[in-house]
Amino acid sequence: MFPGSVALQDPNRPAVIMAATGAITTFAELDARANALSHVLRNAGLKVGDHIAFCLENHPRYFEILWGCHYAGLIYTACSSRLTTDELSYIVDDCGAKAFITSKYKSEQAVELNSRTPKVKLRLMLDGTVAGYDSFEDTVANSPTTELPNRIDGVDMLYSSGTTGRPKGVKLGLAMTPLGTPTGLTALCQMLFAMDDKTTYLSPAPLYHSAPLRFTMTAQRLGGTAIIMEHFDPEEYLKLIAQFNVTHSQLVPTMFVRMLKLDDATRTNNDTSSLRCAIHAAAPCPIEVKHKMINWWGPIIHEYYAGSEGNGFVYCNSEQWLAHPGTVGTSINAVIHICDDQGNELPTLEPGTIYFESKAVFEYHNDPEKTKSSRDPLGRGWTTLGDVGYLDADNYLYLTDRKAFMIISGGVNIYPQEAENILINHPLVIDVAVFGVPNEEFGEEVKAVVQPTKMPTTPEQAAELERILKTFCRESLADLKCPRSIDFRAELPRHPTGKLYKRLLKDEYWKNAGRAI
């Protein structure tokens, strides 16, 4: 299904409700506006399989952009609204976007992108205009709302960081299936989470992330209503559950932590009894936190481990997790293999690289080396997300580490090389290592250890140098990718060949944490 087929059955059913304002978009309105945008894009010369990018906040018209691109059979890239201009312009240019949509909220960056994204032929802006951009609202309003002929399902191409530190698009390929063809995620949501046309799905996260984007669209495919928070607030989140009789929601462990830190009265005074399913993913959840959430909400908490690549889906419900505390579940659609660096399979309980044996096909856009590194070295067709874990005797998977020192902070994947590449260019820095260290609320936070040209001799000097380097990093990278703290060393542990022993540094900060992630 898709919004148009839902609109035929129940045109006035809410498809989207904005949490802060209560503004409603019905399925009939969503379908009509998506049709109009699909005409705009086709008339601008975008053909089936072409690329488009957009960057905006959780906006009331976000879903008509998503579905309009989808109706036009395009490959669409949703970009983080927190990216720097350098990062954003790279993604828009790298994905080959022929059109770009943004909002007045991003107007300053939008102007800067004009000269840095030469492949873009159509630029639209919501809530106002700036030089180089036409009004999204006026353009769509002047376009027909009829269906394009012979519609093909579009597909997303979302970006994650690459081995070079630059973000890389996870390219799934256009399936060339007729619009509305059931997806694998649709079947999983029906089977595992009992989503249907009665679903009210509360999404508290930025819509440019893969899970919020794909799960909210799936809820709408099934005829459900999506409640969209502009920003997560723990108390407001609980109030919304009661206000809209929310049945389903997806969170990250950081959100659990923030809700658990509310006072008892706030937690107990908000009725969460309508919730039938609370899904969490994106980051490991501390065992104690998950125990508390199950005790509070009951056995309605579901967990999965997967990636934008779609090569595997590991799942457990509350009962399974309570029987195997700390697990991320068992595989639903692939065979899991745990291998050493040479590709040899390892025995039960021994950690190694997690490989999925499945029919899924993906590659990293414009990065053959990263694509190659995701493949089984022995050529058996298995693929990996680069994570390390082990299987127990019951075939439940446990994550133990991140192979490339990827940092997961509050459910967001951060690759430290991006910050390293910036900091090493500062004239006061000789050497630098960036990695994740324990953070009770976010799971991990970004830490830098720097070898400066001159070691600070007083706390005041160290504080001033730390401030300078943090400011320098934030001028080029999104804040969440930059170090929260910086320590200084006279020398970093490197092999004579130049290899940095980052593990030695990281272990110092994790030895008392009682966990590996």
N, C-alpha and C positions, 0 to 999 in steps of 0.2 A: 504494500500500500504506500501512499504518499498523500500529502495534504489535499490534493485535488479529489482523490477517491473518498477521503473522509468528508470533505465538504459536500459531496453529492448526497451523502447519507444524513449529515447533521451540520448544515452550513454555519449555524450560530454557536457551535461548540467552541469554547476557548482553546486555542492552540498555544498561545503564549500569554502569560500574565507577568508583568513586571512587579516585583515584590515591593519596591519602594513607593510606587505611585498607584498600583492597582490597575494600570492601563492594560486593557485586554485587546488581543488580536485574535479574531475568530478564524476558523479554518477556511471559511469562504474568503475572508480578507487576505489571509496569508497566501492562498492559492492564486488569487487574482493578481496580487502584487508580484509574486514570484513569476507568474506568466509574463507580466509586463516587463520585468527586468530581463527575462530570457529573450524577449524580442529586442530590447535595447542592445544586449550583448551580441546577438546574431546580426543585427543591422550594423553594428560597429565592425563587423568582419570576423568575429570569433566563431570558429567552426568547432564541431564536435572533436574533443581531444585537445583543444587549445588550453592554454593556462591563463588563470586569473588570480590575483592576490587581493586581499583586503586586510585592513588594520584599523580596529576601532574598539572602544570599550564595550561592555555588555549593554547593548543598545536595544531599544524596543523594536527596531527594524532589522536586527541581526539575522533573524531566521528567514526573512524574505530574500536577503542576500544569499544565504546558504542554499535555499531551495531554488532561487532563480538561477544560480550557477549550476545547480544539479539538473534542473529542467533543461538547461541548454547543452547538457552533455559535456561540461567543461571539467578540467582538472583544477581544483581550487585550493589555494593555500591561505589558510587563516594565520595571520601573523600576530605575535604578542604585541600588545599595546605598550609594553614596558621596554621595548628594544630601543637602542640608540639609533640615530640616523644611519650610522655606518652599518650596523647590523641589519636594519630594515632594508636599506637600499641594496645590500648584498643579496638578501633573500628574494626581493622582488625581481632583481635582474637575473639571479641564478635560476629561478624557476621558469624564466622566459615569459613572465606575465605580459599579456597584451592589453590588459585592463587592470586598473587599480581603484579600489573604493575605500574611502576613509571618512572620518567625521571631523567637524569643526574642533572637537576636543584635541585632535592631532594636527591642527592647522600649521603650526610652526614647522613640524617635520615634513608635512605634506609639501610645503613650498620648497624645502631643501631637496626633496626627492625629484623635483621636476627635471633637473639637469643630470641626475645620477641614475635615472632609469629610462634610458632612451628607447627601450623596446615597447614601453607602454604607449598605446595610442588613444586610449579612453581613460579619463580620470573623472571620478565622481565623488562628491562630498555631501554628507548629511549635515543638516542643521546650519547651513551657511556655505559660502564659497570663498575661495582665495584664488590668487592668480594661478591659472593652469587647470582649474577644476570647474566642472559644470555642476549645477544643483542636482543631486540625486533625486530629490522629491519631484522637482519639475520634470526632469527627464523621464522618470517612470510614469508620472501622471499623464504624460502625452503619448504613452505607448499603449497599444492594444492589450487586452487581458485574455485574448484567445490563446489556445494551446499551439505551440509549435508542432509541425507535422513530424511523425516518426521519431518521437523523443527517445533518447538513450540516457540511461542513468549516468550522471556525473560521478566523480570520485574525489576525495581529498588527497592532497599531497602535503603532509605536515612535516615540519623541520625539527631535527634534533642535531646536537653538535656532532661534528665529524672528527676524524683523527687529526686533522690539521688545526683544530680549534675553531674552524668555521662551521656554522650550522649546515646540515645536509638534509635534503628532502628525502623522505621515505616514500619511494615510488612504488605504488601497488599496481598501476596499470589500469586502463579503462577496460571494463569487462564487456562492453558493447552489448549489454542486456537491455531489454525494453524498460522504460521508466516504471518503477514500482515492483520490479523483480525482488522477491524476498532476499534478504542478506543473511549471512551467517550470524551476525550480531542480533538480528531480529529473532531468529530461532532461539539463540541462547537466552535472550531476555524473556521470551515466552516460557521456555523450559525451566530455567533456573530461578528466575525472579518473578514469575507469574505476572508479567506486564500484559495489559490488555487495554481495551478502550475505556476502562474505568480508572486507569492509572492517573494519579496526580503526582508529577515528578518534580521534586525541588532540587534545583541546581545552584549550589552556592559558590561555584568556581568560575574563573574566566573561561569564556566559551571558545577561546582559541586553542585550549588544550584538547588533546585527542579524545579523552574520555567524556568530558562535558559535551563536546560537539557531537560526538557519535551517539551517545546515550540519549541526549535530548531529542535528536532527530529520530532515533528509533522509537522513543515514546510517542512522538507525533505520527510516525508511520503506522503505529498501532491504534491511533485515535485518542491517545492520552494528552493531557494538558501539562505544559512545562511552566513551572514557576521559576523565574530567573532573579536571583539576587545580584545586585550590582557589585556588592562587596560582602564578604562573609563577616558576620558579627554573631558570636555564639548565642547571645540572648535573643536577638532578632530571629535567628534561625529557628530556635525553639518556638517562638511565638508564631512563626509562619506555619509550622507543622499543624498547630491547633487551628489557626485562622482558615487554612485552606483544606483541612483534613487530608494532609499529604499522605500518600500511600507508599511512595518510593523516593529514595534519595541516594546520592553518591557523594562520599566525602573522602578526605585523606586523614591519616592519623593525627596530624596537627589540629584538625578541627575537633576530634575527639578530646584531645588534651585541653583545649580551650574551654570546651563545654564542661568538662569534669572539674575545672578550676572555678566555675561559677559557684556562688554560695548555694547551700542546700535549698533555701526557700525558692530561689530563682529556678532551680532545676525541677523541683517538685511541683511548683505552681503552674508549669506549662505542660499541658496534656499532650503526650506523644503517642497515645493509644491508637491513633489512626494508622501509624506506620506499620506496614506489613514487611518492608524490606529496606534495610540500610546497607548499601554496598560500599566497600572501601578497597582502595588499590593505590598504586603510584609510589608507595613507600612502605617499608616494613613497619608494622605496628608493635610497639612494646607489649610484651605479654601481659603485664599488670594493667596497662591501659585497656586492652581488649577485654580482659576479665571484668573490669569495672563497667565497661559499656554493655556487655551482655547481661550483667547483673541489673543494670539500670533499665535497658530497653527490652530485655528478654532475648530469646534465641532467634532474632530476626536479622542478625548481622551476617553478611556474606562478604567473602574476600575473594579477589582474583589477582593473578599475576599474568601480565601480558604486555605487549608492546605495540606501538603504532604499526610495526611490521606485519602483524597479524599471523605470525608463524606458529603461535601456540596460545592456548588459553588454559590456565591452571586455576582451579576453583575449590573452595570449601565453604560449607555452611557453618553455623554456630556449633552444631552437634559434632561435626567432624573436627572442627578446630579444638573444641574442649577435650576431645579424645587424643588430639595430637597438638598440644599447645606450641605455638610458634611456627606452625606450618603455613604455607601459602596455598596448600591444597593439592589435589591430584589433577592430572591432565584430562581435559575434556575432548580435545580434538587432535591430539598428536601424541606420539610416543616420545618420552623423555629419555635422553641418554646423558650420562655424566661422564666427561672425558678429561684426560690429562692434556697437556700441551701438545702432545704428539697425536692426539685423537684416539688413544686407547681408552676403552670403557673401564670405569672404575667400579669397585664393589660398593655395596650398600653402606651408607653412613660415611663414605669417604668423599670429601668435597672436590669438585672440579668444575670445568666449564659446562654450563647447561646448554644442551643442543635439543632442538625439536625436529622430529621426523614427521613431516607433514607435506601436503600438496601445495602449501602456500608459496607464492612467488612474489619476491620483492627485490628491489635494489636501491642503492643510495644514489640519488640523482647527481650526475657529474662527479662521482667519486668511486671509480672502479676498485681502488685499493680497499676502501672501507667495505664495499660489497664483498670483495674477496675474503676479507678478514672475518666476515660473518658466516662463511661456509666451513663445513667440516673439512679438515686438512686431508682426510683420507678419501675424499670424493664420493661419499655415500649420499650426498644430497641433503644432509641435515644442516640446519641453520641455528645461529645463536644470537642473542641480544647482548652478549658479552658479560653475562652475569655468572657468578659462581655459587654453587649450592650442592646439596646432596639429597639422596632419596633414603627414606627409612624402609623397614621391612614391609610396610603396607603400601609402599609406592607413593608416599606423601613427600612433597618437595619442601625443602627448607633453604632459604637464601642465607649465605654466609658472608658474602663480600661482593664488591663491584670490581670486575676484572681490571678496568682501566682507571681505577680510582675516581669513578664518577661519584659526585656528591648528590645526595637526595635531601633537599631541605624543604620541609613543608610540602612534600609531594612534587616538587619541581626538580627536574634533572639538571645538574650543573656540571659542566666539564671544566676542570681546573686549568687546563692548558690555555684557555682563552685569557684568563687573568695573568697567567705566567708570561704569555706573549706580550702583554701590555707592560707589566712591571719590569721585565728584564730590560726594557728600552729606556727606563728612567736613568739619568746620569748618576744618581746616587746608589744604584743597585749593581752588584757584581753577579749575584746568583740568587735564584728564588725557587721555592717549591710551594705549591698550593695544593691543599687537600682538605678533606672534611674532618671535623672534630665533633665530639658529642655535644648535642644541644637537647635538653630535656623536652622542649616544646616542639622544635622543628625536626628532631631526629638527628640532623647534622647541621653544622654551619661552616662557612668557608673560612679557612685559616691560611695565612701565608707565613712562611719562614724565610727571612731575607738575609742574605750576606751583603751588608752595605759596604760602600767604599771606605767608610770610616765608622767604626763602631761607636755608638753613643755611650757616653761615660756617666750620664746621670739619667734618672727617670724622666726629667723634663725634656732632655734631648731626645730620648726614645719616643716620648709621646708626640713631640713635634714632628719627628721623622715619620712616625706612623700616620699622623694626620696628612702630611704631604703626599705620601704614597697612596693612601685611600682616595684622596681627592683626585690624584692623577689617574687612578684606575677608573673612577666613576665618570671621568670625562670621555671615556671610550667604550665602557661596558655598562649594561643594565646593573642597577644597584645590587640586585640579588646575586649576581655573579661575582661581585667584588668581595674581598676579605672583610669579615666582621672584626677581625683582630690580626695584628702582625707582630711576630716575635723576631728578634735579631740574633744571628749567630755569626761568629768570626769565620766559620767555614761550614759548608754543607757537605754531607757524606756522599762523595762521588767516587766511583771506580776510576782508576787511571785512564780507562777508555773513554771516560766522560759520562757513563751511566750514573744517573742519580738514584741513590738508594732511598727513595721516598718512603718505602715501607718502614725503614728504621725510624724516620721522623714521625710518621703517622702512629706507629705503635706506642711511642712515648705518651701521646695524648689519649690513646684508647685503653691503655693497660688497666686503668681503674674503672672503666665504664661498665664492665660486666656484660658486654655485648660486642659483636663484630661490626654491626652497622648502626 
